[in-house]
Amino acid sequence: MKKNYIGIREARINLSRLIRDVRDGMEIIITDRGIPVAKIVPADGQSLSLEERLKNFESCGLIEPGPQVKEPVGSPIELPREFTEQHIRKEGDREESDHE
């Protein structure tokens, strides 16, 4: 991988160009008064699963873990159309009687 050394001030001014260079495979070394202090390298984020990316965000403190689900939620149950229509009518009848 090709490396490019650049000072902090120049990096700040040219960040968009540096990101393009990194996308093209270049490694950028940022220096402070000639001493390397940081590195910008291509990210491998695309190869991580959603679960791995969420764990990374949690470990960095960017998000908090949600409640743990002990059992996976099953698939929705498809009801017969007649049952659904009857249920809706009954609910509508109840609402009308509540308002009287």
ABEGO torsion letter per residue (X at the ends): XBBBBBBAAAAAAAAAAAAAAAAAGBBBBBBBGGBBABBBBBBAAAABBAAAAAAAAAAAGABBBBBBBABBBBBBBBBBAAAAAAAAAAAAAAAAAAAX
